[in-house]
Amino acid sequence: MKLVHFPIAQAGAPDPLPLLMTVAAVIEIIGGALLTLGLFTRVVAFVCAGQMAIAYFMAHAPAIFWPGINGGGEAILYCFIFLYRVRAGAGAWSVDALRESRG
């Protein structure tokens, strides 16, 4: 929604996007696609976890630290889900697993 305004433009996102928001949108699109396929899962999940941590500390934590109050619960949740993916990997049905079985 940030980058391509589909299905509608994201509320509060300026047009054109500043560089940092553009980078975040590209990470979300490419990272989401790679994680869905299970390709380069550990590296991509680490980058996405970092993006979620940065998003929390830049957008939510300045108001008040506690995620239950500042609306940053989703950023914290996704950060820890991505960190789990860094540790656990992609799984048996991923492109990474297919590549490992052939090599």
N, C-alpha and C positions, 0 to 999 in steps of 0.2 A: 504494500500500500504506500510505503514511503517513496519508493523509487519510480514505480510505473503508474501510480494512482489507479490501481485496479483492485477491486471493483469500484471503489470510490477513493478519493484522496484521503489520506489519514488526517484526522482532525488535529490541528495544532502544528502540523509539519509545514515549514515554509516552502515556497516554490520560487526559485530553484533551491535545492537542498544545500546546506553548507557542506564543506568537504568531509567533516567527521560523520555527519549523518549519511552522506553518500557512501562512505566506506562501510559504515554499519549495515546499510541496506544491501550492499554487494555481498558482505560476509553472510548475511541472513539468507539471501537467495542462493548463492553458490554453496554455502555450508549446508543449508537445508537439503539441497539436491544431492550433495555428496553423502550426507548422512543417511538419506533415504535409500540410496543405492548401496551403502555400506562400503564406500570407496575412500581410502585414506582416513578411516574413521577416527583413529586415535589423535592424529594431528589436527584434523578439522574440528573435532570435539574440543580439543584444548584451546584452539583459537576462538571458538564460539563461547566457551566458558569465560575466557578473558574478556570478550566483548560484553557479556552479561554482567560481569563484575564491574567493568568500566561504566556501563549504563547505570547500574545501581548507584555507584558512588558519585557519578556526575549529575544524574537526574533526580534521584530519590533521597539519598543520604544527606544532602545539604539542608533539607527542610528539618528532618529529625531522623536519627539513626535507625529507629525500630521499623522494620518492614511492615508490620501490622498496621502502623499508623500512617506511614508515608506512601503507601501504594506500591511499594517495590517488591512485594511478595513473589510476583511472577518472575522477575529478574533473578531473584535469589533461587527460586525453584529451578529455573532453566540452567542456571550456573551449576548447581549440584547435579542435575541430570546429565549435563555435558561432562562434568568431572567423572561421573560414574561410567560414561561411555569411554572416556580416556582409559580407565582402568580395565573395564570389561571387554572392550573391543566391539566388533560389529556383530558377531554371531555366525552361526553355521550357514545361513542363507545369504550371505553378503558377497559382494564382488571381491572383497579382501580375502574371504575364505576360499573362493574359487581360484583366485590368483595363487594362494599358498599351496593349494592341493596340486596345481599344475607345475609349480616350481619346485 
